[in-house]
């Protein structure tokens, strides 16, 4: 892209060209509905005072003369009819929007609007003749097809002032490309695309100078606008008109009939809209034109359109802020610029909703940090927040309380504008602007703008508060995960530490007798390594399942050797194993399986305070959900578990045992079995308790690929 091209497009971006009025967007959608009723239409138009005044004025004009004046808006709509309403609403919105372009006040736009009105009326007539379903869309497209010329005039007045009055043809587009690197068709389409309409409107503007040969398969709206432009701006180009008419499947007789009625309809529309087209074909040079006096109603509509654009822009600015603090700064800074506040502060409701508190944003942050207004105590500020109503306060008002007087002193002003920040039905707080007393009437006239601005600020603020709450919940969740991981590690580390402690005692005894200690040293090294692995796992909240093939008989022997060589296994408890009568290989990490068995055997020992029998058995293979497992069972003949204990067996609950981390053992066992893609269940009765573990067995690759993923459902008790 050339530098000049970048320059003109950047200037288009920062020129603050208006957005499509929301009233027009809603009305177009409403008028397209098959069931558009007059009461609903009246309610929608009534929201725009300027538009309502225009409708009432036309309905009471000589063209729609009635014996008595039409008093209500709904009666006016019935008198005018749907087609005229469409024309008035679309045209008035477009004229007021684009007449607010920069430099439009010093330029005679009569010829431009006459051409645009003619193209709009012609496009609507063509759409009806072609049975195009959205005739009001065609009217709008014709009205806007040359709006790019206004955009270029507003953006580059020095470069484009002469070209604005030039004939609208391909030669003009070539000059625009040479001087600005963009045509008015491209500029108009760019502007309309900012409105995000679900329509081919922008395309019809973009291609209204396109060679006709390229438009044969184009959308009907594009062909309609191209033909309307030729008929209204190039009536002498018979060849092009004939070719364009054939693209629309219209013959010359139809075109002649349509052309005869366009001039009359354009004049009628201009009269109703209050647009003076006299002398539009003999336009003086721009400096010789003196703009007419501004109609107060039109000025109000223009102000409303400008306000909507500003509110839309500040809403986008708020959305770009990162963090609540930046957003609050942006809100106070923008409010000072837009409403001429000397200073601005924000008070937000505290989490309990009982008070307004100062926030660290804007000016006077230190003094506002401890500022608080109880909502229950009343007062104008509290009422503004609770009732979601604007309040205009002066220092000499009799009903002011101490908190209001404090704010006057903090802000150093004699009047306050209190704007509630309301999102939906929820009041978040109050934006307070400090102004001089003489500014209050002007602020009161801009009450609608203040509300719209506050709504944008409140929506952005609520989103920021929600994001802050989500971040806090996520942090709390991670903190709780680390806390649970820490408890789990502390619990598990106790096992190898106890083994190490006991083996050190055995080691001391053997060294005293000068007996060999190599096996004990090997066990100590293994347990020290296991402590390191457990502590290292603290940083891994979701550890991956370890893999490998393990001989569970060997692991059982290692665990029982640890128990028998230390004080873990009292002499009055008998341990029986049945491991050698079936295959013992499983897909499991040996260290994790060792942790599982250590916890289960410790529980079994604790369940037999008066002695008893523990059995560790390999019960062979089990087919569960088309997957082969080895069943390993650890059982005791103790008193059994109570039903309420059995119901929460694998949950991390507080145990009746001594110690801060008791009650975690079986939840850890359940987690370890799940990580091994195994299944654990428990059966318990008065004759004892049995823990049954299913561990997947290793299979050939071809067989494993055909099997479903292992589940982790506990065995039924």
C-alpha angles and dihedrals in degrees: 000000000000120000092246089051090053090047097054093044091049089050090052089053096052098037091091092231109185127265122231108282110253091225089061094048092050094045093050090052090046095048091050090059115099093220097049104151127198095238091055091044091050091050091052096047091045089067089069110061094194093051093047091051091051092051092048092047094053093044090056095044124110091259090066097032116174130177091253134023118273105244106184132055092231091054089050091054092050090049094050100042129220098283094054091045090054091050094048096044096046096041097043092049093049095045095048093044097050097036085066090064115120112270092015091111092060096046129076103238097177095104091045094051093043089055091045093048091048092051090047094051091044093048090052092049091048091049091054091048090051093044090239103172100222105055093162089057089054090049091052092046091053091047092051101035093104099033089113087075089062090048092052091046090052093046102040107019096162096048097040107034094096094042091052090071094043124108112277105240143110091285090060090052089052091052091048091051091049096048104030104015089232132079125224088246090058093044092050093048090049090052094049093047087063088066092064095219119173091233146094088244094114091048092052089054093045096052102039090110095039118127107266093233089068095052100063094104097030127120114283092244091059092051092045094054092044091054093042090052092052094047093049102035104024106032089148093062097086095166094056092044091053092049093047091047090054089054087057093044091241127134130219094258092060091048092052091051092050094046091055093060100040098078092052093047092048092052091047092048092048090050093051092046094049093241117147108219095168109131091008091139093053102051119179121224113281098256093054093059120096112199116236122249112282117252108232091225092050090046090053092050090048090051091049092051090049090049092051090052092049093047090050091051096048089048089057089046091053091049090056094056117109113218135003094270093055090047093052090049090050092050095052093042094049092046091055091051098044100041101029092242113173088215137351135205136176129225116193131195112257119240092268093050092231100112146022112239132189119253130212097254135105120001130340092031095157095051093044094050092083097031116121135169117195108225094208093060093068126219131144095283094049090046091052091055097041098043095038091231131137116248129199111200130189125196093240096054111124098220097061120122132207094272092057090048089051091054092050089054094043093050094038094225139116098224136041132202109206113198117184115226102224126176112183104319095331124100111212097181142287135294108214122198124191114221140160117264093249090059095061096085090052091049091050090055089054094051093122091051091048091052093047091049092048091050091054091047092048094050091050091045093050090051090051092048090049090050090050091051091048091050090050092050091049091050091048090050093051090045091052091048090054091046091052091045090051092051090048093050093046090050094049096043089059090069099059091037090055090048091049091049092050093045091051087058090049089046092052091050093050095045089052088057091041091239122154113272103182095115092049091049090052091052091048091052091050093050093046089052089050091053089054092050092050093050091045089055091062091085092053108077093179105031117194118245112263116234137206141099115279133186101228091196090063091048090050090051091050093050094046090048089056091050095046095047093053139041093271093096114054116214092242092063118082119208118201125187129196104184109124102066095076139031111285106193117119137171097252142112110257094221093052092046088050090054090050094051094044091056094044094047092048089052091048092050091050090050090060106057091154095043132264144148132305122191127195109191140176104218095186131241126340127195109218121171090342092305125113119230137174113233115222116185130196111188140167135191095230129129094284131232129295114246093246090052092047091050092060097030100129097037121102097250131157110272128214088233120103120263138062096263104040115122093049099087099088093040087055090048090052091050093048092049090050091051088054088053088245136130129235130193138169133219119191137176139147089282095059149290129276128193112202118197124191112202122184115250122223114263134186113271094250093052094044092053091059095052127091121247112277117257130218102219113143119241114258115254 
